[in-house]
Amino acid sequence: MLEEDVLGKAYDARLMRRLLVYVRPYGGLVGASLALLFVDGLLQLVGPVLTQRVIDVALPARDLAMVRAAALLFAATLAAQFACSFGEAMLTGLLGQRVMLDLRVQIYAHLQRLSVSFFDRNPVGRLITRVTSDVESLNELFTAGVVAGLGDLFTLVAISVMMLVVDWRLALAAFAVIPLVWLTSHVFQSRVRDSYRDIRARVARINAFLQERLTGVRIVQLFGRERAEARRFDRLNRGHLDAQLRSITIYALYFPAIEFLTTLALASLIVTGASRVTAGTLTVGTVAAFLQLVRRFFQPLQDLSDKYNTLQQAMASSERIFKLLDTEPSVRDWAIGTRPSGLGARHDLGRPELPGAVPTAESRWPSAEPRKGVTVEFHDVWFAYDAPHAGRGAEGNGDGAGAAAEPEWVLRGVSFRASPGETMALVGHTGAGKTTVISLLMRFYDPQRGRITVDGVDVREMPLAELRGLTGYVQQDIFLFAGDVASNIRLSSPLSDEEVAAAAARVGADRVVRRLPTGYAHQLGERGASVSVGERQLLSFARAIAADPALLLLDEATSAVDSEVEAEIQRGLSVLMEGRTTIAVAHRLSTIVGADQILVMHHGQIVERGTHRELLAREGLYQRLYRLQVMGVAGAGRD
């Protein structure tokens, strides 16, 4: 999971065309940069021309005025080259930064659209590498790659033409080493590409390692893993160091090799020109001008090899970025995408084609009306995390091996109905499939078989924003964002400060807020680290009910609060649940004895259903679970 994907070609025209789409809005910057580069390339020809003129004309004639004029013109040329270089650097830098901004915004927006199943298989550190390091490589492509490379090509052509015009024999002598330069650059490029791929893979591993260990730093410290984890990080870091050193070694060999070939070309030029100067068929000024032209000729040639390396890096990064951007959510949102004709085949094994999607504009639950409960139904739902269309599909990394094997079903033929105003509880052993029911209802995943409906509408036909806008969800793994308390309760709901305070008061979270130094403006740490687990759970309750949901989903919602706080929450929830639909997952059976319907799940199936009294009288699995908990509580009390 931590390895980088296999890369394709060093240069891919298809990828380049996609990259140029991001450049089109900034065509003015590109045009101005190219104009400055072309002017700079022409200005590089002025020095050799002035050198030839001074040596062959001014010095023999002892014309000091011509020498001074040439010197002033050369100084003006250098100043103009400085201005062109400065302007080109500023413009290409601005181009790269703007392209990076657009690309990062698009990647982040796309990541938020992807389904939960995608993040189940892709480490966060690897995704961070996409948004940071890979995008930075594309910045180098635009600031020091494509535009500058075109400038180098123009300079190379201009110098070559001038050399051929001035003296084609000397030009051919200088060009004799070009095959050796090409061979050296070709070897360099292949080695650098392998080295760069290794570096990117090791950077991704380091990012993934750091993200996981820093997120779980409490566990690392609790179990005394600091030294062991430090050794693992040291091995990763040393691997990255070795990869970087290999890259440095390649560069350290390449540049001296090119310098040696440049010197070889100069020596060939001097040997060829010396005999002709002696014979009087060539002037010293022409040889001196050629020496400068050859030096200028090999500089862009060397730069182009380095630009090719930049291009290779950018192609590798763009391949990974566009692969991410091309990843389609396995849970499709028909309010955003176009509904394919094969929806029935994709989402159900043998179920008839679904009718058309419900338009967003025709919302079934207008926000202007008070929220009422909804009817939730599961119709023979089967689900497996490892089966096709459960998340592998567009987002999977599997190769299809074992696709024909029977999936490991987490839910098997689950059917139930929860009516408005009814509280339904899901109980059972760990791994029975209770939380999976909630995840399917929220469309974090889609089932392989069967249907889930809300007020008779298949949830796969509803826009995700509409479905999730109905729901208040309190999960077992509480997540609070770094920010003030009010924004964590409000989130996307357009609530006033008074409404936020009222939502907190309904579940007793106002007691937590009153203890904070700055109340609702108090800044929470990362994941709400500045408050206790129980306090975070109270705040998550306030967040869930703040939007006045039609459907409440509670996944072990009171697992982190004590009995006194739990009783207070239950009093607040009893008011909120009136007329609404509530589905609660619970391990503590004492919290759901008053539920209208209790479903007992075992190995992905509903094995019992009824009220608390009915299930106890049945003397089945529910009774055994309840007695185990009651005996455990009684034993703890005696202790």
Buried (B, 14 or more C-beta within 10 A) or exposed (E): EBEBBEBEEBEBEEBBEBBEEBBEEBEEBBEBBBBBBBBBBBBBBBBBBBBBBBBBBBBEEEBEEBBEBBEEBBEEBEEBBEBBEEBBBBBBBBBBEBBBEBBBEEBEEBBEBBBBBBBEEBBEBBBBBBBEBBBBBBBBBBBBBBBBBBBBBBBBEBBBEBBBEBBEEBBEBBBBBBEBBEEBBEBBBEBBBBBBBBBBBBBBBBBBBBBBBEEEEEEBEEEEBEEEBEEEBEEBBEBBEEBBEBBEEBBEBBBEBBEEBBEBBBEBBBEBBEEBBEEEEBBBBBBBBBBBBBBBBBBBBBBBBBBBBBBBBBBBBBBBBBEBBEBBBBBBBBBEEEEEEEBBEBBBBEBEEBEEBBEBEEBBBEEEEEBEBBBBBBBEBBBBBBBBBBBBBBBBEEEEEEEEEEBEBBBBBBEBEBBBBBBBBBBBBEEBBBBBBBBBBBBBBBBBBBBBBBBEBBBBBBBBEBBBBBBBBBBBEBEBEBEBBBBBBBEEBEBEEEBBBBBBBBBBBBBBBEEBEEBBEBEBEEBBEBBEEBBBBBBBBBBBBBBBBBBBBBBBBBBBBEEEBBEBBBEBBEEBBEEBBBBBBBBBBBBBBEBBBBBBBBBBBBBBBBBBEEBBEBEBBBBEBBEEBEEEEEEEEEE
